[in-house]
Amino acid sequence: MNFFKLKLKNKEIKYEDVAVLDFIVMDKNKLDFKPGQYMNLSSPKNNSGRAYTIISKSEKKVIRFAIRKKGQFSTFLYGLKVNTIINADGPYGNFCPDIQNKKIICIANGIGITPFINWINSSDFKDKEFHFLFSNGKLERTPFLDKILENKKVKINLFITQQDKLKDNKIIKHRIKKKDIKKVLLDKNNTMIAICGSIGFVRDMWKISKSIGIKEENILTESFF
């Protein structure tokens, strides 16, 4: 297990309740990690903490996380001042698709989009096709949508569930359903479905994926608490 001290180099308030935090690893030039991995961040004062997905590129010297101001520890991180030092260990996890799969369908809600930012920016997946089904309550609180839309190899279906008066007719105004996944699933045998979000969301999307004939080994999941 690898333990580190992280020093906050920069903080950007991305949305009203989301902060992007850039840390440098003290006494180390950079940290090696794979797209989709996470680290455990904790307070030096009382050891409280939780896991967060790394969203920076692996070749960068800074370690970047997106923090939604929800819960005690995330609120603590949201309020950090530049140059504050915290504890970290990791990286951990294997939320990364088999690169042999020709197509990848990414299904996410809310802040569950964060692991996929690293996927689409990774040179490991430069020849892969990504199709996003992304669900959020309100359009203006949809985190990192710009990062997904600016990537030309990504197709996206956006589901907004708590906002009726939207002018964009491309936005779907219901939760992700079986028919929505089937519509973008052209080849069951050569497609990986990756799901990230709240526990209930991931559970429901996993059940739907299984029900339309996706093999269990071709379904990848990650849940946020």
Residue pairs with C-beta under 8 A, 6 or more apart in sequence:
1 89
2 89
2 90
2 91
3 87
3 88
3 89
4 25
4 26
4 28
4 31
4 87
4 88
4 89
5 25
5 26
5 27
5 85
5 86
5 87
5 88
6 23
6 24
6 25
6 26
6 41
6 63
6 85
6 86
6 87
6 88
7 23
7 24
7 26
7 83
7 84
7 85
8 21
8 22
8 23
8 80
8 81
8 82
8 83
8 84
8 85
8 86
9 22
9 23
9 24
9 62
9 82
10 21
10 22
10 62
10 82
11 19
11 20
11 21
11 22
11 80
11 81
11 82
12 19
12 20
13 19
14 20
14 66
14 143
14 144
15 140
15 141
15 143
16 141
17 68
17 69
17 70
17 78
17 141
18 66
18 67
18 68
18 69
18 111
18 143
19 66
19 67
19 69
19 77
19 78
20 55
20 64
20 65
20 66
20 67
21 64
21 65
21 66
21 67
21 77
21 80
22 56
22 62
22 63
22 64
23 62
23 63
23 64
23 65
23 86
23 88
24 61
24 62
24 63
25 31
25 61
25 63
26 85
29 61
30 59
30 60
30 61
31 63
31 91
32 58
32 91
33 39
33 54
33 58
33 90
33 91
34 58
34 91
34 94
34 96
35 58
35 96
35 115
35 118
35 119
35 121
35 122
35 124
35 125
36 53
36 93
36 94
36 95
36 96
36 115
36 118
36 119
36 222
37 53
37 54
37 90
37 91
37 92
37 93
37 94
37 95
37 96
38 51
38 52
38 53
38 54
38 90
38 91
38 92
38 93
38 95
39 51
39 52
39 54
39 63
39 65
39 88
39 89
39 90
39 91
39 92
40 49
40 50
40 51
40 88
40 89
40 90
40 92
41 49
41 50
41 51
41 52
41 65
41 73
41 77
41 86
41 87
41 88
42 48
42 49
42 86
42 87
42 88
42 89
43 49
43 73
43 76
43 86
43 87
44 85
44 86
44 87
47 87
48 72
48 73
48 76
49 73
49 87
50 71
50 73
50 74
50 225
51 90
51 92
52 65
52 66
52 67
53 65
53 66
53 95
53 114
53 115
53 118
53 222
54 63
54 64
54 65
54 91
54 118
55 64
55 65
55 66
55 114
55 115
55 117
55 118
56 62
56 63
56 64
56 118
57 118
57 121
57 122
58 122
63 88
65 77
66 111
66 114
66 143
66 144
67 74
67 77
67 78
68 74
68 78
68 110
68 111
68 143
69 75
69 78
77 86
80 86
93 222
95 115
95 194
95 196
95 220
95 222
96 119
96 220
97 104
97 119
97 192
97 194
97 220
98 192
99 124
99 125
99 128
101 128
101 190
101 191
101 192
101 218
102 128
102 129
102 187
102 190
102 191
103 128
103 129
103 130
103 131
103 186
103 187
103 190
103 191
103 192
104 119
104 125
104 128
104 129
104 130
104 131
104 191
104 192
104 193
104 194
105 131
105 132
105 133
105 181
105 184
105 185
105 191
105 192
105 193
105 194
106 116
106 119
106 130
106 131
106 132
106 133
106 134
106 194
106 196
107 132
107 133
107 134
107 176
107 181
107 193
107 194
107 195
107 196
107 197
107 205
108 116
108 132
108 133
108 134
108 135
108 195
108 196
108 197
109 134
109 135
109 136
109 197
109 198
109 201
110 135
110 136
110 137
110 143
110 197
110 198
110 224
111 143
111 224
112 196
112 197
112 198
112 201
112 202
112 222
112 224
113 134
113 143
113 144
113 145
113 148
113 196
114 143
114 144
114 196
115 196
115 222
116 130
116 132
116 148
116 194
116 196
117 144
117 147
117 148
119 125
119 130
120 130
120 148
120 151
120 153
120 154
121 151
128 153
129 153
129 155
130 151
130 153
130 154
130 155
131 154
131 155
131 156
131 157
131 184
132 148
132 154
132 155
132 156
132 157
133 156
133 157
133 159
133 176
133 180
133 181
133 184
134 142
134 145
134 148
134 156
134 157
134 158
134 159
135 159
135 160
135 161
135 175
135 176
135 197
135 201
136 142
136 143
136 158
136 159
136 160
136 161
137 160
137 161
137 162
137 163
138 160
138 162
138 163
139 158
139 160
139 163
139 166
139 171
142 158
142 160
145 158
148 154
148 156
149 156
155 184
157 172
157 180
157 184
158 170
158 171
158 172
159 171
159 172
159 173
159 174
159 175
159 176
159 180
160 166
160 171
160 172
160 173
161 173
161 174
161 175
163 173
164 173
166 173
172 180
176 205
177 208
178 208
178 211
178 212
181 193
181 205
181 208
181 209
181 212
182 212
185 191
185 193
185 212
185 214
188 212
188 213
188 214
188 215
191 214
191 218
192 218
192 219
192 220
193 209
193 214
193 218
193 219
193 220
194 219
194 220
194 221
194 222
195 201
195 202
195 205
195 206
195 209
195 219
195 220
195 221
195 222
196 202
196 221
196 222
196 223
196 224
197 205
197 223
197 224
198 223
198 224
199 223
199 224
199 225
202 221
202 222
202 223
206 219
206 221
209 219
210 216
210 219
